[in-house]
Amino acid sequence: MGVRRGFWGTARHIAASDRLSGLIMLGFALIGLILANLPATAHLFEAVAETHIAVPHTNLDLPIGHWAQDGLLTIFFLTVGLDLKQELTTGSLANPKAAAVPMLCAVGGMIAPPILFVVVTFLFAAYGPGDPGSVILPTTGGMIPFAETVHGWAVPTATDIAFSLAVLALFAKGLPGSIRAFLMTLATVDDLLAIILIAVFFSSVNAWYWFAGIAVCAAAWAVLVRMRRVPWIAVAVVGVLAWVMMFEAGIHPTLAGVLVGLLTPARERFGEATPRAERYADKLQPFSALLALPIFALFATGVHFEALTPELLLSPVVIGIIVALVVGKPLGIMTTAWLSTHLGGLRMAEGLRVRDMFPAACACGIGFTVSFLIASLAYTNMELSAEARFGVLMASLIAAAVSGVLLSRQSQRYAARQTA
């Protein structure tokens, strides 16, 4: 018992650390890329990722790589849904007026990247080598029409809240909490917008009766988690059924986690010390940070390239995503912040100026989890999907490096100002 408690305590401590959990996920992402491209391991890695696991007497027959994306990642989205519910009820999003600037910045930060991605890929198609209206993939030399390439416009829209907070924890120890609160609010709204984007643009709606089933599951969950003694077996069954209904309805099944998370009470009930949404998210965090996200990152970046060479960085898709995330994210955020405060009459948090947010805005260029997911949904061409995920990885590393340097310098200036 003591060993179990010690292990669980250590796991919760690691999961609660933005720094450690972010580094673990990055490590698994790099391992996936290496395993998929080393001659000694590439075949075995592909065989494992493509091994199908079926649920008897159902339509559920997916390769392991897809189970990681569609199944395990639901745990992450459930914690996102629970966190969103808590933020909307008692957290930073409970007061829309106070959260107005970061909420608007999240919108601006999702509008600018797709524009830059489309512009960059269009320039390659119009003026680059090859036939007009097409781009060349450096990995295969194949010609891809611009109309197909542009399907990845949504890939650079998302900010990875775990990684961006990990960078903040690593390099911004001396900064005021208002900067972290700004980034938390922005990233939370960004998550919500990304969820809506996936539901609207990357779902193929099927028969209506599956939606009736989703509604029944949602109602059952809402009732069960509000009972004085929660029947956890029934809750688990309802959660799994909601996932299945989403899958059959043609909606990405991970959104089932967001749905039931948002239906969980976020205020104390029956004399409880903490709200159930907060408590459940805290319990699920180790499974999300140390199981679901690392395994998803392993398979998401485990894409095989015929030639993993520096020429890959010249891919229009890779360059488009890097420009969109590294430049577009901070550009959209800072422009929106300036417009909303100088022309819109809104105010930043006490003691903060718009320019103070630039290092944190650069951290929002870390795409990762949701961007990987969108890349796999946006492209049916496997080579385009692989290049898009490689672009997300490169852009995230560049954004993390840039924001880390800027945050470290900003932190040093704050420390010097306080001791002066």
C-alpha positions as CSV (number, residue, x, y, z in Angstrom):
1,M,0.0,0.0,0.0
2,G,2.8,2.4,0.9
3,V,4.6,1.7,-2.4
4,R,1.4,2.3,-4.3
5,R,0.8,5.6,-2.5
6,G,4.4,6.6,-3.1
7,F,4.2,5.8,-6.8
8,W,0.8,7.6,-7.1
9,G,2.1,10.6,-5.2
10,T,5.2,10.8,-7.4
11,A,3.0,10.5,-10.6
12,R,0.7,13.3,-9.4
13,H,3.7,15.5,-8.5
14,I,5.2,15.1,-12.0
15,A,1.8,15.6,-13.7
16,A,1.2,18.7,-11.7
17,S,4.5,20.2,-12.9
18,D,4.1,22.1,-16.2
19,R,7.8,21.8,-16.7
20,L,8.2,18.0,-16.2
21,S,5.0,16.9,-18.0
22,G,5.9,19.2,-21.0
23,L,9.4,17.8,-21.3
24,I,8.0,14.2,-21.1
25,M,5.6,14.8,-23.9
26,L,8.3,16.5,-26.0
27,G,10.6,13.5,-25.3
28,F,8.0,11.0,-26.5
29,A,7.4,13.1,-29.6
30,L,11.1,13.1,-30.6
31,I,11.3,9.4,-29.8
32,G,8.4,8.7,-32.2
33,L,10.0,10.7,-35.0
34,I,13.3,8.8,-34.5
35,L,11.8,5.3,-34.2
36,A,9.7,5.8,-37.3
37,N,12.8,6.8,-39.4
38,L,15.7,4.7,-38.1
39,P,16.2,1.7,-40.4
40,A,16.5,-0.6,-37.5
41,T,13.2,0.3,-35.9
42,A,11.1,1.8,-38.7
43,H,9.4,-1.4,-39.8
44,L,8.6,-2.6,-36.2
45,F,7.3,0.8,-35.2
46,E,5.0,0.9,-38.3
47,A,3.8,-2.6,-37.7
48,V,2.8,-1.7,-34.1
49,A,1.1,1.5,-35.1
50,E,-0.9,-0.3,-37.9
51,T,-1.8,-3.3,-35.8
52,H,-5.7,-3.4,-35.6
53,I,-7.6,-3.9,-32.4
54,A,-11.3,-4.5,-32.8
55,V,-14.1,-4.5,-30.3
56,P,-16.2,-7.7,-30.9
57,H,-19.7,-7.2,-32.4
58,T,-19.1,-3.5,-33.2
59,N,-17.8,-1.3,-36.0
60,L,-14.8,-0.4,-33.8
61,D,-11.8,-1.7,-35.6
62,L,-8.9,0.7,-35.4
63,P,-5.1,0.5,-35.6
64,I,-3.2,1.2,-32.4
65,G,-2.1,4.6,-33.7
66,H,-5.7,5.6,-34.1
67,W,-6.7,4.2,-30.7
68,A,-4.1,6.6,-29.3
69,Q,-5.6,9.5,-31.2
70,D,-9.3,8.7,-30.9
71,G,-9.3,6.8,-27.6
72,L,-6.6,7.8,-25.2
73,L,-6.7,11.4,-26.2
74,T,-10.3,11.5,-24.9
75,I,-8.8,11.6,-21.4
76,F,-6.9,14.8,-22.3
77,F,-10.1,16.3,-23.7
78,L,-12.1,15.3,-20.6
79,T,-9.6,17.2,-18.4
80,V,-9.9,20.2,-20.9
81,G,-13.7,20.0,-20.5
82,L,-13.5,19.9,-16.7
83,D,-11.0,22.8,-16.6
84,L,-13.2,24.8,-19.0
85,K,-16.3,24.2,-16.8
86,Q,-14.4,25.4,-13.7
87,E,-13.0,28.4,-15.5
88,L,-16.4,29.4,-16.9
89,T,-18.0,29.0,-13.5
90,T,-15.6,30.3,-10.9
91,G,-12.3,31.0,-12.7
92,S,-10.8,33.5,-15.1
93,L,-13.7,33.2,-17.6
94,A,-16.4,33.7,-15.0
95,N,-16.2,37.5,-15.4
96,P,-16.2,38.2,-19.2
97,K,-15.3,41.8,-18.7
98,A,-12.1,41.0,-16.8
99,A,-11.2,38.3,-19.2
100,A,-12.3,40.2,-22.3
101,V,-8.7,41.1,-23.6
102,P,-7.2,37.6,-23.4
103,M,-10.5,36.1,-24.8
104,L,-10.3,38.5,-27.8
105,C,-6.6,37.8,-28.1
106,A,-7.4,34.1,-28.4
107,V,-9.6,34.8,-31.4
108,G,-7.0,37.1,-33.0
109,G,-4.4,34.4,-32.4
110,M,-6.5,31.9,-34.3
111,I,-7.3,34.2,-37.3
112,A,-3.8,35.3,-38.2
113,P,-2.1,31.9,-38.6
114,P,-4.4,30.5,-41.2
115,I,-4.1,33.7,-43.3
116,L,-0.3,33.4,-43.2
117,F,-0.3,29.7,-44.0
118,V,-2.5,30.3,-47.0
119,V,-0.4,33.2,-48.2
120,V,2.9,31.2,-47.9
121,T,1.6,28.1,-49.6
122,F,0.0,30.3,-52.4
123,L,3.3,32.0,-53.0
124,F,5.0,28.6,-53.4
125,A,2.3,27.5,-55.8
126,A,2.4,30.7,-57.8
127,Y,6.1,31.4,-57.9
128,G,7.9,28.3,-56.7
129,P,9.4,25.5,-58.8
130,G,7.0,23.2,-60.7
131,D,3.7,23.7,-62.4
132,P,1.7,26.9,-61.6
133,G,-1.0,26.2,-59.1
134,S,0.9,23.3,-57.5
135,V,3.6,22.8,-54.9
136,I,6.4,20.2,-54.8
137,L,6.9,17.9,-51.8
138,P,10.6,17.6,-51.2
139,T,10.3,14.2,-49.6
140,T,8.9,12.6,-52.8
141,G,9.3,15.2,-55.5
142,G,5.5,14.8,-56.2
143,M,3.3,17.7,-57.3
144,I,0.4,18.6,-55.1
145,P,-2.3,21.0,-56.2
146,F,-2.6,24.2,-54.1
147,A,-6.3,23.5,-53.4
148,E,-5.2,20.3,-51.6
149,T,-2.3,21.9,-49.8
150,V,-4.5,24.6,-48.4
151,H,-6.7,22.0,-46.6
152,G,-4.2,22.4,-43.7
153,W,-5.2,26.0,-43.0
154,A,-6.5,25.0,-39.5
155,V,-3.4,23.1,-38.4
156,P,-1.6,26.2,-37.0
157,T,-4.6,27.6,-35.2
158,A,-4.2,25.8,-31.8
159,T,-2.0,26.6,-28.8
160,D,-0.8,23.8,-26.6
161,I,-1.7,24.9,-23.1
162,A,0.5,22.3,-21.4
163,F,3.7,23.2,-23.4
164,S,3.2,26.9,-23.3
165,L,2.8,26.8,-19.5
166,A,5.8,24.5,-19.3
167,V,7.9,27.2,-21.1
168,L,6.5,29.8,-18.7
169,A,7.4,27.6,-15.7
170,L,11.0,27.0,-17.0
171,F,11.9,30.6,-18.0
172,A,9.5,33.0,-16.2
173,K,9.9,32.4,-12.5
174,G,10.3,36.1,-11.7
175,L,7.3,37.3,-13.7
176,P,4.0,38.5,-12.0
177,G,1.1,36.0,-11.8
178,S,-1.0,38.2,-14.0
179,I,1.1,37.2,-17.1
180,R,0.4,33.5,-16.3
181,A,-3.3,34.2,-15.7
182,F,-3.4,36.0,-19.1
183,L,-1.8,33.1,-20.8
184,M,-4.0,30.6,-19.0
185,T,-7.2,32.5,-20.0
186,L,-6.0,32.9,-23.6
187,A,-5.0,29.2,-24.0
188,T,-8.3,28.0,-22.3
189,V,-10.4,30.0,-24.8
190,D,-8.0,28.8,-27.6
191,D,-8.8,25.2,-26.6
192,L,-12.5,25.9,-26.7
193,L,-12.3,27.5,-30.1
194,A,-10.1,24.6,-31.4
195,I,-12.8,22.1,-30.1
196,I,-15.5,24.0,-32.0
197,L,-13.3,24.1,-35.1
198,I,-12.8,20.4,-35.0
199,A,-16.5,19.8,-34.5
200,V,-17.5,22.1,-37.4
201,F,-14.9,21.5,-40.1
202,F,-13.6,18.0,-39.4
203,S,-16.7,15.9,-38.6
204,S,-18.8,14.1,-41.2
205,V,-22.3,13.9,-39.7
206,N,-24.1,10.6,-40.0
207,A,-27.5,9.3,-39.0
208,W,-29.6,11.5,-36.6
209,Y,-30.3,8.7,-34.1
210,W,-26.7,8.7,-33.0
211,F,-27.2,12.3,-31.9
212,A,-30.3,11.2,-30.0
213,G,-28.0,8.7,-28.3
214,I,-25.5,11.4,-27.5
215,A,-28.2,13.6,-25.9
216,V,-29.4,10.7,-23.8
217,C,-25.8,10.0,-22.6
218,A,-25.2,13.6,-21.8
219,A,-28.4,13.8,-19.8
220,A,-27.6,10.6,-17.9
221,W,-24.0,11.9,-17.1
222,A,-25.4,15.2,-15.9
223,V,-27.8,13.4,-13.5
224,L,-25.3,10.8,-12.3
225,V,-22.4,13.2,-11.4
226,R,-24.9,15.4,-9.4
227,M,-25.9,12.6,-7.1
228,R,-24.7,12.6,-3.5
229,R,-22.9,9.3,-4.0
230,V,-21.8,9.1,-7.6
231,P,-22.2,5.5,-9.1
232,W,-18.9,5.3,-10.8
233,I,-19.5,2.1,-12.8
234,A,-22.7,3.7,-14.3
235,V,-20.7,6.9,-15.0
236,A,-18.0,5.0,-16.8
237,V,-20.5,3.1,-18.9
238,V,-22.3,6.3,-19.9
239,G,-18.9,7.9,-20.8
240,V,-17.9,5.0,-23.0
241,L,-21.3,5.0,-24.7
242,A,-21.0,8.8,-25.3
243,W,-17.7,8.1,-27.0
244,V,-19.1,5.3,-29.2
245,M,-22.1,7.5,-30.1
246,M,-19.8,10.3,-31.2
247,F,-17.7,7.9,-33.2
248,E,-20.7,6.5,-35.0
249,A,-22.2,10.0,-35.6
250,G,-19.1,11.0,-37.5
251,I,-18.0,13.5,-34.9
252,H,-14.4,13.2,-33.6
253,P,-15.0,10.9,-30.6
254,T,-12.5,12.8,-28.3
255,L,-15.1,15.6,-28.2
256,A,-17.2,13.3,-26.0
257,G,-14.7,14.1,-23.2
258,V,-15.3,17.8,-23.6
259,L,-19.1,17.3,-23.6
260,V,-19.3,15.3,-20.4
261,G,-16.6,17.5,-18.8
262,L,-18.7,20.6,-19.4
263,L,-21.7,18.9,-17.8
264,T,-19.9,18.2,-14.5
265,P,-20.8,20.5,-11.5
266,A,-18.2,23.2,-10.9
267,R,-19.6,24.4,-7.6
268,E,-19.5,22.6,-4.2
269,R,-22.4,20.2,-3.5
270,F,-23.5,18.4,-0.3
271,G,-20.9,20.2,1.8
272,E,-17.9,19.2,-0.3
273,A,-14.6,21.1,0.2
274,T,-13.9,21.5,-3.5
275,P,-16.1,21.4,-6.7
276,R,-16.4,18.1,-8.4
277,A,-15.1,19.4,-11.8
278,E,-11.9,20.6,-10.1
279,R,-11.5,17.4,-8.1
280,Y,-12.1,15.1,-11.1
281,A,-9.7,17.1,-13.3
282,D,-7.0,16.8,-10.5
283,K,-7.4,13.0,-10.4
284,L,-7.4,12.6,-14.2
285,Q,-4.3,14.9,-14.7
286,P,-1.7,12.1,-14.1
287,F,-3.4,9.8,-16.7
288,S,-3.7,12.7,-19.2
289,A,-0.2,14.1,-18.7
290,L,1.8,10.9,-18.2
291,L,-0.2,8.4,-20.3
292,A,-2.6,9.8,-22.9
293,L,-0.5,12.7,-24.1
294,P,2.9,11.0,-24.3
295,I,1.5,8.0,-26.2
296,F,-0.4,10.2,-28.5
297,A,2.7,12.3,-29.2
298,L,4.7,9.1,-29.8
299,F,2.4,8.0,-32.6
300,A,1.5,11.5,-33.9
301,T,5.1,12.3,-34.6
302,G,6.0,8.8,-35.6
303,V,5.7,9.5,-39.3
304,H,8.1,7.9,-41.8
305,F,9.8,10.0,-44.4
306,E,11.5,8.5,-47.4
307,A,14.4,10.8,-46.7
308,L,14.5,12.7,-43.4
309,T,16.9,15.4,-44.7
310,P,17.3,19.2,-44.3
311,E,15.4,19.6,-47.6
312,L,12.3,18.7,-45.6
313,L,12.5,22.1,-44.0
314,L,12.0,23.6,-47.5
315,S,8.6,22.0,-47.8
316,P,5.8,24.6,-48.5
317,V,3.7,23.0,-45.9
318,V,6.4,22.9,-43.3
319,I,7.4,26.5,-44.0
320,G,3.8,27.6,-44.0
321,I,3.1,26.1,-40.6
322,I,6.3,27.4,-39.1
323,V,5.5,31.0,-40.3
324,A,1.9,30.7,-39.2
325,L,2.7,29.5,-35.7
326,V,6.0,31.3,-34.9
327,V,4.9,34.6,-36.6
328,G,1.2,34.5,-37.0
329,K,0.3,33.6,-33.4
330,P,2.1,36.4,-31.7
331,L,1.1,38.8,-34.5
332,G,-2.6,38.0,-34.1
333,I,-2.4,38.2,-30.3
334,M,-0.5,41.4,-30.0
335,T,-2.5,43.2,-32.8
336,T,-5.8,42.2,-31.1
337,A,-4.5,43.3,-27.6
338,W,-3.4,46.7,-29.0
339,L,-6.7,47.3,-30.8
340,S,-8.9,46.2,-27.9
341,T,-7.1,48.4,-25.4
342,H,-6.3,51.5,-27.6
343,L,-9.4,51.5,-29.7
344,G,-11.9,49.2,-27.9
345,G,-11.7,50.8,-24.5
346,L,-10.8,47.6,-22.7
347,R,-8.1,47.3,-20.1
348,M,-5.2,44.9,-19.3
349,A,-4.8,43.4,-15.9
350,E,-3.4,45.8,-13.2
351,G,0.2,46.6,-13.8
352,L,0.4,45.0,-17.3
353,R,1.0,46.8,-20.6
354,V,0.4,45.3,-24.0
355,R,4.1,45.0,-24.8
356,D,4.6,43.0,-21.6
357,M,2.6,40.2,-23.3
358,F,4.9,39.7,-26.3
359,P,7.1,36.9,-24.8
360,A,4.0,35.0,-23.6
361,A,2.4,35.6,-27.0
362,C,5.4,33.9,-28.6
363,A,4.9,30.9,-26.4
364,C,1.4,30.6,-27.9
365,G,3.1,29.6,-31.1
366,I,3.6,26.1,-29.5
367,G,1.0,24.1,-31.3
368,F,1.6,20.4,-30.6
369,T,-1.3,18.3,-29.3
370,V,-4.4,19.7,-31.0
371,S,-2.3,20.8,-34.1
372,F,-1.1,17.2,-34.5
373,L,-4.7,16.0,-34.3
374,I,-5.9,18.6,-36.8
375,A,-3.0,17.7,-39.2
376,S,-4.2,14.0,-39.2
377,L,-7.8,15.1,-39.8
378,A,-7.1,17.8,-42.5
379,Y,-5.1,15.8,-45.0
380,T,-6.0,12.5,-46.5
381,N,-2.7,12.5,-48.3
382,M,-0.3,10.7,-45.9
383,E,2.8,12.6,-47.1
384,L,1.1,15.9,-46.6
385,S,-0.1,14.8,-43.1
386,A,3.4,13.7,-42.2
387,E,4.9,17.0,-43.4
388,A,2.3,19.0,-41.5
389,R,3.1,17.2,-38.3
390,F,6.8,17.7,-38.8
391,G,6.1,21.4,-39.4
392,V,4.1,21.5,-36.1
393,L,7.0,19.9,-34.3
394,M,9.6,22.3,-35.8
395,A,7.4,25.4,-35.2
396,S,6.7,24.4,-31.6
397,L,10.4,23.9,-30.9
398,I,11.3,27.3,-32.5
399,A,8.4,29.1,-30.7
400,A,9.5,27.5,-27.4
401,A,13.1,28.6,-27.9
402,V,12.2,32.2,-28.9
403,S,9.7,32.6,-26.1
404,G,12.1,31.0,-23.6
405,V,14.8,33.5,-24.4
406,L,12.4,36.5,-24.3
407,L,10.7,35.3,-21.0
408,S,14.1,34.8,-19.4
409,R,15.2,38.3,-20.2
410,Q,11.8,39.7,-19.1
411,S,12.0,37.8,-15.9
412,Q,15.5,39.2,-15.2
413,R,14.3,42.8,-15.9
414,Y,11.4,42.3,-13.4
415,A,13.8,40.9,-10.8
416,A,16.2,43.8,-11.3
417,R,13.4,46.3,-11.0
418,Q,12.1,44.8,-7.7
419,T,15.6,44.8,-6.1
420,A,16.4,48.4,-7.3
